[in-house]
Amino acid sequence: MTNHNQLRPGPAYLEGIALPEKPEAWVEEEWTGKLQTREGHKKFYLFYYGELMDDLIATTEFAPQLIVAENAVTGKRYVLFDGCKHGYDAMLCDTYTDEQRNNRTPLLPYVDDDGEDTFEIRITVYYNVDWDEEFSDDVDEYGKIELINGERCDFAEAKRNGFDALSITIVNTRGQETEIAQEELA
């Protein structure tokens, strides 16, 4: 049984860079975090591989999208979403070639309709798959599960990164919000 007194952890790969937006409000199927470095930096440039369609970064015929945030102060980059690695389908259903995983270039800078390129970023992921019920028999004695690509992953980490939907929203310096990613991943 789930303990509703604890906040559901978001994606493991965002740990330390995305703070839960409402830590006091526990929601079983949803997690929202706001990008912020340990040093408190909240402004980021965005770079992406994908096809831009009505402000949304979409998958291309070649490969899924790759969305990266770059700290506007330090220049350090953080992967926000890699469609070849993150989400239920990428982890358990869809396979990608080395070329698809490694040749999604160039990463293009994202500029919004106001001409701005620096944003605060909010990520929401949805967890509607009951991993414990569906995959508990597939977990080995070391607590790992085999992914579609043959890699073995810690089951707790797989549950966190195997979300079934994603939304990324940016806010420019004028306060204008734009949803840049919206994906069903299961």
PyMOL commands that set and color helices and strands:
alter all, ss='L'
color gray80, all
select helices_A, chain A and resi 12-14+88-92+98-102+131-138+155-161
alter helices_A, ss='H'
color red, helices_A
select strands_A, chain A and resi 18-20+30-35+44-49+51-53+56-58+66-71+77-82+108-109+120-126+144-146+152-154+165-171+177-184
alter strands_A, ss='S'
color yellow, strands_A
deselect
rebuild
show_as cartoon
